[in-house]
Amino acid sequence: MKTDINTNTPWNELTPGGTIYNSGNAKEFKTGDWRSMTPRFIEEKCKQCGLCFPVCPDDAIPVCKDRKRTDFNFDYCKGCGVCAKVCPFGAIEMREEEIK
């Protein structure tokens, strides 16, 4: 099997990429360091409609037992902005990540 890839390699001789061999999920990896944009939760604008947390691909919006959302779990938030786009009240703003 050929292991080097170049522009002349036919598609059927390419090595497999993106293959997942074991199960896992984002809970095993703190992916928040990947972020270039940071969501800001504006609690006074939030109406607790519940539209934001089901769309978060990383489950980074905690919801308490009283079904009210709290601030983001930045260990897992990648800053994709899906939550901000779905919020009808402007309770989530995306800002450029501050470099530490």
Biopython code that builds the backbone (N, CA, C, O; Angstrom):
import numpy as np
from Bio.PDB.StructureBuilder import StructureBuilder

atoms = [
    (1, "MET", "N", (0.841, -1.177, 0.000)),
    (1, "MET", "CA", (0.000, 0.000, 0.000)),
    (1, "MET", "C", (0.885, 1.238, 0.000)),
    (1, "MET", "O", (1.862, 1.322, 0.744)),
    (2, "LYS", "N", (0.539, 2.162, -0.816)),
    (2, "LYS", "CA", (1.273, 3.417, -0.927)),
    (2, "LYS", "C", (0.880, 4.336, 0.231)),
    (2, "LYS", "O", (-0.312, 4.516, 0.481)),
    (3, "THR", "N", (1.841, 4.920, 0.942)),
    (3, "THR", "CA", (1.520, 5.737, 2.110)),
    (3, "THR", "C", (1.720, 7.230, 1.890)),
    (3, "THR", "O", (1.193, 8.036, 2.656)),
    (4, "ASP", "N", (2.472, 7.619, 0.858)),
    (4, "ASP", "CA", (2.635, 9.046, 0.626)),
    (4, "ASP", "C", (1.536, 9.540, -0.306)),
    (4, "ASP", "O", (1.097, 8.825, -1.207)),
    (5, "ILE", "N", (1.103, 10.770, -0.074)),
    (5, "ILE", "CA", (0.022, 11.344, -0.880)),
    (5, "ILE", "C", (0.590, 12.531, -1.643)),
    (5, "ILE", "O", (1.228, 13.413, -1.069)),
    (6, "ASN", "N", (0.349, 12.536, -2.918)),
    (6, "ASN", "CA", (0.730, 13.691, -3.730)),
    (6, "ASN", "C", (-0.367, 13.947, -4.743)),
    (6, "ASN", "O", (-1.338, 13.194, -4.812)),
    (7, "THR", "N", (-0.226, 14.986, -5.518)),
    (7, "THR", "CA", (-1.281, 15.359, -6.465)),
    (7, "THR", "C", (-1.479, 14.331, -7.569)),
    (7, "THR", "O", (-2.503, 14.359, -8.252)),
    (8, "ASN", "N", (-0.543, 13.442, -7.756)),
    (8, "ASN", "CA", (-0.676, 12.420, -8.790)),
    (8, "ASN", "C", (-1.246, 11.110, -8.269)),
    (8, "ASN", "O", (-1.424, 10.171, -9.045)),
    (9, "THR", "N", (-1.537, 11.022, -6.970)),
    (9, "THR", "CA", (-2.067, 9.792, -6.385)),
    (9, "THR", "C", (-3.539, 9.639, -6.766)),
    (9, "THR", "O", (-4.336, 10.538, -6.497)),
    (10, "PRO", "N", (-3.913, 8.526, -7.384)),
    (10, "PRO", "CA", (-5.328, 8.301, -7.719)),
    (10, "PRO", "C", (-6.177, 8.209, -6.444)),
    (10, "PRO", "O", (-5.692, 7.766, -5.403)),
    (11, "TRP", "N", (-7.438, 8.629, -6.531)),
    (11, "TRP", "CA", (-8.305, 8.685, -5.354)),
    (11, "TRP", "C", (-8.425, 7.332, -4.667)),
    (11, "TRP", "O", (-8.520, 7.268, -3.441)),
    (12, "ASN", "N", (-8.422, 6.257, -5.434)),
    (12, "ASN", "CA", (-8.620, 4.928, -4.840)),
    (12, "ASN", "C", (-7.367, 4.383, -4.153)),
    (12, "ASN", "O", (-7.410, 3.306, -3.558)),
    (13, "GLU", "N", (-6.250, 5.118, -4.228)),
    (13, "GLU", "CA", (-5.036, 4.712, -3.530)),
    (13, "GLU", "C", (-4.722, 5.613, -2.333)),
    (13, "GLU", "O", (-3.690, 5.441, -1.685)),
    (14, "LEU", "N", (-5.606, 6.573, -2.036)),
    (14, "LEU", "CA", (-5.392, 7.463, -0.895)),
    (14, "LEU", "C", (-5.550, 6.683, 0.408)),
    (14, "LEU", "O", (-6.367, 5.766, 0.503)),
    (15, "THR", "N", (-4.766, 7.058, 1.398)),
    (15, "THR", "CA", (-4.895, 6.422, 2.708)),
    (15, "THR", "C", (-6.158, 6.930, 3.395)),
    (15, "THR", "O", (-6.563, 8.072, 3.174)),
    (16, "PRO", "N", (-6.788, 6.096, 4.227)),
    (16, "PRO", "CA", (-8.017, 6.541, 4.897)),
    (16, "PRO", "C", (-7.734, 7.700, 5.844)),
    (16, "PRO", "O", (-6.719, 7.704, 6.541)),
    (17, "GLY", "N", (-8.616, 8.666, 5.872)),
    (17, "GLY", "CA", (-8.481, 9.803, 6.785)),
    (17, "GLY", "C", (-9.783, 10.033, 7.520)),
    (17, "GLY", "O", (-10.855, 9.729, 6.997)),
    (18, "GLY", "N", (-9.702, 10.557, 8.706)),
    (18, "GLY", "CA", (-10.898, 10.845, 9.486)),
    (18, "GLY", "C", (-11.626, 9.603, 9.957)),
    (18, "GLY", "O", (-12.813, 9.670, 10.277)),
    (19, "THR", "N", (-10.953, 8.490, 10.004)),
    (19, "THR", "CA", (-11.577, 7.254, 10.454)),
    (19, "THR", "C", (-11.636, 7.235, 11.973)),
    (19, "THR", "O", (-10.638, 7.491, 12.647)),
    (20, "ILE", "N", (-12.808, 6.930, 12.500)),
    (20, "ILE", "CA", (-12.993, 6.856, 13.953)),
    (20, "ILE", "C", (-12.982, 5.390, 14.348)),
    (20, "ILE", "O", (-13.839, 4.614, 13.924)),
    (21, "TYR", "N", (-12.006, 5.016, 15.163)),
    (21, "TYR", "CA", (-11.855, 3.625, 15.550)),
    (21, "TYR", "C", (-12.482, 3.298, 16.901)),
    (21, "TYR", "O", (-12.844, 2.149, 17.154)),
    (22, "ASN", "N", (-12.612, 4.305, 17.773)),
    (22, "ASN", "CA", (-13.186, 4.077, 19.097)),
    (22, "ASN", "C", (-14.278, 5.095, 19.367)),
    (22, "ASN", "O", (-14.253, 6.203, 18.831)),
    (23, "SER", "N", (-15.232, 4.718, 20.195)),
    (23, "SER", "CA", (-16.278, 5.661, 20.555)),
    (23, "SER", "C", (-15.722, 6.696, 21.511)),
    (23, "SER", "O", (-14.705, 6.466, 22.165)),
    (24, "GLY", "N", (-16.386, 7.829, 21.592)),
    (24, "GLY", "CA", (-15.972, 8.901, 22.488)),
    (24, "GLY", "C", (-16.837, 10.117, 22.240)),
    (24, "GLY", "O", (-17.668, 10.124, 21.332)),
    (25, "ASN", "N", (-16.643, 11.132, 23.038)),
    (25, "ASN", "CA", (-17.389, 12.354, 22.830)),
    (25, "ASN", "C", (-16.601, 13.533, 23.389)),
    (25, "ASN", "O", (-15.510, 13.361, 23.931)),
    (26, "ALA", "N", (-17.164, 14.729, 23.253)),
    (26, "ALA", "CA", (-16.467, 15.941, 23.668)),
    (26, "ALA", "C", (-16.279, 16.027, 25.177)),
    (26, "ALA", "O", (-15.438, 16.797, 25.640)),
    (27, "LYS", "N", (-17.035, 15.262, 25.956)),
    (27, "LYS", "CA", (-16.871, 15.313, 27.410)),
    (27, "LYS", "C", (-15.491, 14.813, 27.827)),
    (27, "LYS", "O", (-14.990, 15.167, 28.894)),
    (28, "GLU", "N", (-14.888, 13.995, 26.988)),
    (28, "GLU", "CA", (-13.564, 13.469, 27.304)),
    (28, "GLU", "C", (-12.452, 14.462, 26.984)),
    (28, "GLU", "O", (-11.315, 14.277, 27.419)),
    (29, "PHE", "N", (-12.768, 15.517, 26.227)),
    (29, "PHE", "CA", (-11.764, 16.479, 25.790)),
    (29, "PHE", "C", (-12.263, 17.889, 26.051)),
    (29, "PHE", "O", (-13.370, 18.241, 25.644)),
    (30, "LYS", "N", (-11.466, 18.692, 26.719)),
    (30, "LYS", "CA", (-11.830, 20.090, 26.946)),
    (30, "LYS", "C", (-11.457, 20.870, 25.695)),
    (30, "LYS", "O", (-10.299, 21.232, 25.487)),
    (31, "THR", "N", (-12.459, 21.117, 24.874)),
    (31, "THR", "CA", (-12.246, 21.697, 23.553)),
    (31, "THR", "C", (-12.365, 23.219, 23.525)),
    (31, "THR", "O", (-12.257, 23.820, 22.456)),
    (32, "GLY", "N", (-12.583, 23.851, 24.673)),
    (32, "GLY", "CA", (-12.755, 25.298, 24.715)),
    (32, "GLY", "C", (-11.545, 26.088, 24.259)),
    (32, "GLY", "O", (-11.680, 27.245, 23.862)),
    (33, "ASP", "N", (-10.375, 25.492, 24.307)),
    (33, "ASP", "CA", (-9.171, 26.195, 23.863)),
    (33, "ASP", "C", (-9.146, 26.406, 22.353)),
    (33, "ASP", "O", (-8.297, 27.144, 21.855)),
    (34, "TRP", "N", (-10.037, 25.788, 21.630)),
    (34, "TRP", "CA", (-10.080, 25.936, 20.180)),
    (34, "TRP", "C", (-10.743, 27.237, 19.762)),
    (34, "TRP", "O", (-10.675, 27.622, 18.595)),
    (35, "ARG", "N", (-11.371, 27.904, 20.686)),
    (35, "ARG", "CA", (-12.232, 29.042, 20.424)),
    (35, "ARG", "C", (-11.468, 30.259, 19.910)),
    (35, "ARG", "O", (-10.394, 30.584, 20.416)),
    (36, "SER", "N", (-12.029, 30.933, 18.897)),
    (36, "SER", "CA", (-11.523, 32.238, 18.471)),
    (36, "SER", "C", (-12.569, 33.317, 18.761)),
    (36, "SER", "O", (-12.250, 34.504, 18.823)),
    (37, "MET", "N", (-13.823, 32.888, 18.938)),
    (37, "MET", "CA", (-14.914, 33.781, 19.324)),
    (37, "MET", "C", (-15.487, 33.261, 20.648)),
    (37, "MET", "O", (-15.543, 32.054, 20.885)),
    (38, "THR", "N", (-15.912, 34.202, 21.505)),
    (38, "THR", "CA", (-16.447, 33.831, 22.811)),
    (38, "THR", "C", (-17.870, 34.347, 22.948)),
    (38, "THR", "O", (-18.131, 35.518, 22.672)),
    (39, "PRO", "N", (-18.798, 33.487, 23.373)),
    (39, "PRO", "CA", (-20.151, 33.973, 23.608)),
    (39, "PRO", "C", (-20.219, 34.693, 24.958)),
    (39, "PRO", "O", (-19.569, 34.289, 25.922)),
    (40, "ARG", "N", (-21.001, 35.743, 25.009)),
    (40, "ARG", "CA", (-21.233, 36.468, 26.258)),
    (40, "ARG", "C", (-22.711, 36.352, 26.575)),
    (40, "ARG", "O", (-23.553, 36.771, 25.781)),
    (41, "PHE", "N", (-23.034, 35.784, 27.734)),
    (41, "PHE", "CA", (-24.412, 35.603, 28.180)),
    (41, "PHE", "C", (-24.868, 36.876, 28.880)),
    (41, "PHE", "O", (-24.263, 37.294, 29.867)),
    (42, "ILE", "N", (-25.936, 37.493, 28.374)),
    (42, "ILE", "CA", (-26.486, 38.707, 28.969)),
    (42, "ILE", "C", (-27.767, 38.301, 29.698)),
    (42, "ILE", "O", (-28.852, 38.264, 29.119)),
    (43, "GLU", "N", (-27.606, 38.004, 30.968)),
    (43, "GLU", "CA", (-28.681, 37.410, 31.759)),
    (43, "GLU", "C", (-29.951, 38.254, 31.792)),
    (43, "GLU", "O", (-31.053, 37.706, 31.764)),
    (44, "GLU", "N", (-29.814, 39.579, 31.851)),
    (44, "GLU", "CA", (-31.010, 40.421, 31.939)),
    (44, "GLU", "C", (-31.844, 40.421, 30.663)),
    (44, "GLU", "O", (-33.023, 40.773, 30.704)),
    (45, "LYS", "N", (-31.263, 40.035, 29.537)),
    (45, "LYS", "CA", (-32.013, 39.921, 28.283)),
    (45, "LYS", "C", (-32.621, 38.538, 28.096)),
    (45, "LYS", "O", (-33.547, 38.367, 27.303)),
    (46, "CYS", "N", (-32.107, 37.559, 28.818)),
    (46, "CYS", "CA", (-32.541, 36.174, 28.648)),
    (46, "CYS", "C", (-33.956, 35.975, 29.200)),
    (46, "CYS", "O", (-34.243, 36.345, 30.338)),
    (47, "LYS", "N", (-34.829, 35.391, 28.388)),
    (47, "LYS", "CA", (-36.214, 35.101, 28.791)),
    (47, "LYS", "C", (-36.407, 33.632, 29.141)),
    (47, "LYS", "O", (-37.536, 33.184, 29.346)),
    (48, "GLN", "N", (-35.305, 32.876, 29.210)),
    (48, "GLN", "CA", (-35.345, 31.450, 29.551)),
    (48, "GLN", "C", (-36.265, 30.667, 28.602)),
    (48, "GLN", "O", (-37.005, 29.781, 29.030)),
    (49, "CYS", "N", (-36.204, 31.008, 27.317)),
    (49, "CYS", "CA", (-37.049, 30.326, 26.324)),
    (49, "CYS", "C", (-36.567, 28.916, 26.020)),
    (49, "CYS", "O", (-37.342, 28.077, 25.560)),
    (50, "GLY", "N", (-35.296, 28.653, 26.274)),
    (50, "GLY", "CA", (-34.756, 27.310, 26.066)),
    (50, "GLY", "C", (-34.380, 26.982, 24.635)),
    (50, "GLY", "O", (-34.187, 25.810, 24.311)),
    (51, "LEU", "N", (-34.271, 27.969, 23.775)),
    (51, "LEU", "CA", (-33.908, 27.693, 22.382)),
    (51, "LEU", "C", (-32.414, 27.471, 22.187)),
    (51, "LEU", "O", (-32.009, 26.815, 21.227)),
    (52, "CYS", "N", (-31.595, 28.006, 23.077)),
    (52, "CYS", "CA", (-30.145, 27.965, 22.857)),
    (52, "CYS", "C", (-29.498, 26.631, 23.219)),
    (52, "CYS", "O", (-28.676, 26.123, 22.456)),
    (53, "PHE", "N", (-29.852, 26.057, 24.361)),
    (53, "PHE", "CA", (-29.087, 24.889, 24.798)),
    (53, "PHE", "C", (-29.275, 23.642, 23.947)),
    (53, "PHE", "O", (-28.331, 22.857, 23.857)),
    (54, "PRO", "N", (-30.426, 23.397, 23.311)),
    (54, "PRO", "CA", (-30.490, 22.184, 22.477)),
    (54, "PRO", "C", (-29.666, 22.276, 21.194)),
    (54, "PRO", "O", (-29.322, 21.248, 20.612)),
    (55, "VAL", "N", (-29.341, 23.499, 20.742)),
    (55, "VAL", "CA", (-28.576, 23.622, 19.501)),
    (55, "VAL", "C", (-27.072, 23.625, 19.727)),
    (55, "VAL", "O", (-26.304, 23.555, 18.767)),
    (56, "CYS", "N", (-26.640, 23.704, 20.983)),
    (56, "CYS", "CA", (-25.200, 23.716, 21.268)),
    (56, "CYS", "C", (-24.611, 22.342, 20.954)),
    (56, "CYS", "O", (-24.998, 21.352, 21.574)),
    (57, "PRO", "N", (-23.679, 22.268, 19.999)),
    (57, "PRO", "CA", (-23.129, 20.966, 19.622)),
    (57, "PRO", "C", (-22.218, 20.354, 20.685)),
    (57, "PRO", "O", (-21.881, 19.172, 20.608)),
    (58, "ASP", "N", (-21.818, 21.155, 21.679)),
    (58, "ASP", "CA", (-20.902, 20.645, 22.695)),
    (58, "ASP", "C", (-21.505, 20.618, 24.085)),
    (58, "ASP", "O", (-20.790, 20.403, 25.065)),
    (59, "ASP", "N", (-22.815, 20.833, 24.189)),
    (59, "ASP", "CA", (-23.507, 20.798, 25.481)),
    (59, "ASP", "C", (-22.812, 21.735, 26.473)),
    (59, "ASP", "O", (-22.606, 21.382, 27.634)),
    (60, "ALA", "N", (-22.454, 22.935, 25.998)),
    (60, "ALA", "CA", (-21.700, 23.892, 26.815)),
    (60, "ALA", "C", (-22.587, 24.944, 27.478)),
    (60, "ALA", "O", (-22.084, 25.902, 28.065)),
    (61, "ILE", "N", (-23.917, 24.766, 27.385)),
    (61, "ILE", "CA", (-24.843, 25.683, 28.046)),
    (61, "ILE", "C", (-25.537, 24.908, 29.155)),
    (61, "ILE", "O", (-26.468, 24.147, 28.892)),
    (62, "PRO", "N", (-25.090, 25.097, 30.398)),
    (62, "PRO", "CA", (-25.683, 24.356, 31.511)),
    (62, "PRO", "C", (-27.111, 24.812, 31.804)),
    (62, "PRO", "O", (-27.440, 25.995, 31.713)),
    (63, "VAL", "N", (-27.940, 23.844, 32.156)),
    (63, "VAL", "CA", (-29.315, 24.113, 32.564)),
    (63, "VAL", "C", (-29.500, 23.491, 33.946)),
    (63, "VAL", "O", (-29.212, 22.314, 34.158)),
    (64, "CYS", "N", (-29.986, 24.307, 34.879)),
    (64, "CYS", "CA", (-30.179, 23.844, 36.263)),
    (64, "CYS", "C", (-31.431, 22.985, 36.376)),
    (64, "CYS", "O", (-32.187, 22.845, 35.414)),
    (65, "LYS", "N", (-31.643, 22.419, 37.541)),
    (65, "LYS", "CA", (-32.824, 21.582, 37.781)),
    (65, "LYS", "C", (-34.123, 22.370, 37.638)),
    (65, "LYS", "O", (-35.169, 21.796, 37.334)),
    (66, "ASP", "N", (-34.057, 23.683, 37.857)),
    (66, "ASP", "CA", (-35.258, 24.508, 37.690)),
    (66, "ASP", "C", (-35.475, 24.910, 36.231)),
    (66, "ASP", "O", (-36.305, 25.771, 35.936)),
    (67, "ARG", "N", (-34.727, 24.285, 35.324)),
    (67, "ARG", "CA", (-34.798, 24.472, 33.877)),
    (67, "ARG", "C", (-34.376, 25.861, 33.420)),
    (67, "ARG", "O", (-34.779, 26.312, 32.348)),
    (68, "LYS", "N", (-33.583, 26.527, 34.211)),
    (68, "LYS", "CA", (-33.049, 27.825, 33.814)),
    (68, "LYS", "C", (-31.594, 27.666, 33.413)),
    (68, "LYS", "O", (-30.823, 26.974, 34.078)),
    (69, "ARG", "N", (-31.232, 28.307, 32.329)),
    (69, "ARG", "CA", (-29.861, 28.214, 31.857)),
    (69, "ARG", "C", (-28.967, 29.130, 32.670)),
    (69, "ARG", "O", (-29.420, 30.120, 33.244)),
    (70, "THR", "N", (-27.704, 28.788, 32.708)),
    (70, "THR", "CA", (-26.712, 29.601, 33.395)),
    (70, "THR", "C", (-25.625, 29.981, 32.387)),
    (70, "THR", "O", (-25.781, 29.745, 31.189)),
    (71, "ASP", "N", (-24.537, 30.563, 32.864)),
    (71, "ASP", "CA", (-23.473, 30.983, 31.962)),
    (71, "ASP", "C", (-22.823, 29.772, 31.288)),
    (71, "ASP", "O", (-23.028, 28.636, 31.715)),
    (72, "PHE", "N", (-22.065, 30.011, 30.269)),
    (72, "PHE", "CA", (-21.453, 28.956, 29.465)),
    (72, "PHE", "C", (-20.411, 28.154, 30.233)),
    (72, "PHE", "O", (-19.788, 28.659, 31.168)),
    (73, "ASN", "N", (-20.231, 26.920, 29.837)),
    (73, "ASN", "CA", (-19.131, 26.102, 30.325)),
    (73, "ASN", "C", (-18.008, 26.290, 29.302)),
    (73, "ASN", "O", (-17.973, 25.619, 28.271)),
    (74, "PHE", "N", (-17.105, 27.203, 29.602)),
    (74, "PHE", "CA", (-16.070, 27.575, 28.642)),
    (74, "PHE", "C", (-14.997, 26.506, 28.462)),
    (74, "PHE", "O", (-14.158, 26.626, 27.570)),
    (75, "ASP", "N", (-15.008, 25.467, 29.288)),
    (75, "ASP", "CA", (-14.095, 24.343, 29.055)),
    (75, "ASP", "C", (-14.448, 23.625, 27.755)),
    (75, "ASP", "O", (-13.578, 23.029, 27.120)),
    (76, "TYR", "N", (-15.726, 23.679, 27.356)),
    (76, "TYR", "CA", (-16.180, 22.937, 26.188)),
    (76, "TYR", "C", (-16.694, 23.804, 25.047)),
    (76, "TYR", "O", (-16.791, 23.323, 23.918)),
    (77, "CYS", "N", (-17.023, 25.053, 25.301)),
    (77, "CYS", "CA", (-17.555, 25.933, 24.259)),
    (77, "CYS", "C", (-16.474, 26.244, 23.231)),
    (77, "CYS", "O", (-15.400, 26.739, 23.573)),
    (78, "LYS", "N", (-16.773, 25.947, 21.962)),
    (78, "LYS", "CA", (-15.824, 26.212, 20.886)),
    (78, "LYS", "C", (-16.073, 27.551, 20.210)),
    (78, "LYS", "O", (-15.318, 27.942, 19.319)),
    (79, "GLY", "N", (-17.125, 28.264, 20.621)),
    (79, "GLY", "CA", (-17.400, 29.582, 20.060)),
    (79, "GLY", "C", (-17.983, 29.561, 18.666)),
    (79, "GLY", "O", (-17.716, 30.466, 17.874)),
    (80, "CYS", "N", (-18.769, 28.555, 18.346)),
    (80, "CYS", "CA", (-19.330, 28.434, 16.998)),
    (80, "CYS", "C", (-20.391, 29.498, 16.712)),
    (80, "CYS", "O", (-20.589, 29.874, 15.556)),
    (81, "GLY", "N", (-21.081, 29.989, 17.758)),
    (81, "GLY", "CA", (-22.066, 31.052, 17.584)),
    (81, "GLY", "C", (-23.465, 30.605, 17.221)),
    (81, "GLY", "O", (-24.332, 31.447, 16.986)),
    (82, "VAL", "N", (-23.713, 29.311, 17.168)),
    (82, "VAL", "CA", (-25.049, 28.817, 16.837)),
    (82, "VAL", "C", (-26.066, 29.315, 17.864)),
    (82, "VAL", "O", (-27.182, 29.689, 17.503)),
    (83, "CYS", "N", (-25.687, 29.320, 19.129)),
    (83, "CYS", "CA", (-26.587, 29.768, 20.196)),
    (83, "CYS", "C", (-26.974, 31.233, 20.009)),
    (83, "CYS", "O", (-28.131, 31.597, 20.216)),
    (84, "ALA", "N", (-26.023, 32.070, 19.622)),
    (84, "ALA", "CA", (-26.288, 33.493, 19.419)),
    (84, "ALA", "C", (-27.241, 33.709, 18.249)),
    (84, "ALA", "O", (-28.089, 34.600, 18.288)),
    (85, "LYS", "N", (-27.098, 32.891, 17.211)),
    (85, "LYS", "CA", (-27.963, 33.036, 16.042)),
    (85, "LYS", "C", (-29.399, 32.625, 16.340)),
    (85, "LYS", "O", (-30.336, 33.185, 15.770)),
    (86, "VAL", "N", (-29.576, 31.656, 17.225)),
    (86, "VAL", "CA", (-30.923, 31.164, 17.511)),
    (86, "VAL", "C", (-31.637, 31.999, 18.579)),
    (86, "VAL", "O", (-32.860, 31.923, 18.690)),
    (87, "CYS", "N", (-30.906, 32.788, 19.361)),
    (87, "CYS", "CA", (-31.508, 33.563, 20.454)),
    (87, "CYS", "C", (-32.318, 34.743, 19.903)),
    (87, "CYS", "O", (-31.746, 35.645, 19.291)),
    (88, "PRO", "N", (-33.649, 34.748, 20.113)),
    (88, "PRO", "CA", (-34.473, 35.838, 19.579)),
    (88, "PRO", "C", (-34.425, 37.117, 20.420)),
    (88, "PRO", "O", (-34.972, 38.143, 20.015)),
    (89, "PHE", "N", (-33.781, 37.065, 21.574)),
    (89, "PHE", "CA", (-33.774, 38.208, 22.488)),
    (89, "PHE", "C", (-32.419, 38.919, 22.570)),
    (89, "PHE", "O", (-32.281, 39.886, 23.319)),
    (90, "GLY", "N", (-31.435, 38.463, 21.826)),
    (90, "GLY", "CA", (-30.115, 39.084, 21.858)),
    (90, "GLY", "C", (-29.400, 38.890, 23.178)),
    (90, "GLY", "O", (-28.592, 39.726, 23.581)),
    (91, "ALA", "N", (-29.695, 37.783, 23.858)),
    (91, "ALA", "CA", (-29.094, 37.517, 25.166)),
    (91, "ALA", "C", (-27.714, 36.874, 25.056)),
    (91, "ALA", "O", (-27.055, 36.634, 26.068)),
    (92, "ILE", "N", (-27.282, 36.597, 23.836)),
    (92, "ILE", "CA", (-25.951, 36.026, 23.613)),
    (92, "ILE", "C", (-25.263, 36.842, 22.524)),
    (92, "ILE", "O", (-25.767, 36.966, 21.408)),
    (93, "GLU", "N", (-24.129, 37.383, 22.861)),
    (93, "GLU", "CA", (-23.326, 38.137, 21.900)),
    (93, "GLU", "C", (-22.007, 37.414, 21.697)),
    (93, "GLU", "O", (-21.429, 36.879, 22.643)),
    (94, "MET", "N", (-21.540, 37.401, 20.471)),
    (94, "MET", "CA", (-20.253, 36.795, 20.169)),
    (94, "MET", "C", (-19.206, 37.893, 20.117)),
    (94, "MET", "O", (-19.405, 38.937, 19.497)),
    (95, "ARG", "N", (-18.086, 37.636, 20.783)),
    (95, "ARG", "CA", (-16.967, 38.575, 20.807)),
    (95, "ARG", "C", (-15.683, 37.837, 20.490)),
    (95, "ARG", "O", (-15.564, 36.634, 20.722)),
    (96, "GLU", "N", (-14.732, 38.571, 19.960)),
    (96, "GLU", "CA", (-13.437, 37.974, 19.657)),
    (96, "GLU", "C", (-12.770, 37.527, 20.963)),
    (96, "GLU", "O", (-12.763, 38.255, 21.955)),
    (97, "GLU", "N", (-12.219, 36.329, 20.936)),
    (97, "GLU", "CA", (-11.545, 35.756, 22.117)),
    (97, "GLU", "C", (-10.346, 36.604, 22.489)),
    (97, "GLU", "O", (-9.556, 36.994, 21.629)),
    (98, "GLU", "N", (-10.215, 36.886, 23.768)),
    (98, "GLU", "CA", (-9.055, 37.621, 24.251)),
    (98, "GLU", "C", (-7.866, 36.701, 24.327)),
    (98, "GLU", "O", (-7.974, 35.600, 24.865)),
    (99, "ILE", "N", (-6.734, 37.122, 23.804)),
    (99, "ILE", "CA", (-5.522, 36.329, 23.835)),
    (99, "ILE", "C", (-4.892, 36.471, 25.216)),
    (99, "ILE", "O", (-4.680, 37.580, 25.708)),
    (100, "LYS", "N", (-4.600, 35.335, 25.827)),
    (100, "LYS", "CA", (-4.055, 35.333, 27.188)),
    (100, "LYS", "C", (-2.559, 35.301, 27.167)),
    (100, "LYS", "O", (-1.926, 35.295, 28.223)),
]
sb = StructureBuilder()
sb.init_structure("model")
sb.init_model(0)
sb.init_chain("A")
sb.init_seg("    ")
for serial, (resi, resn, name, xyz) in enumerate(atoms, 1):
    if name == "N":
        sb.init_residue(resn, " ", resi, " ")
    sb.init_atom(name, np.array(xyz, "f"), 0.0, 1.0, " ", f" {name:<3s}", serial, name[0])
structure = sb.get_structure()
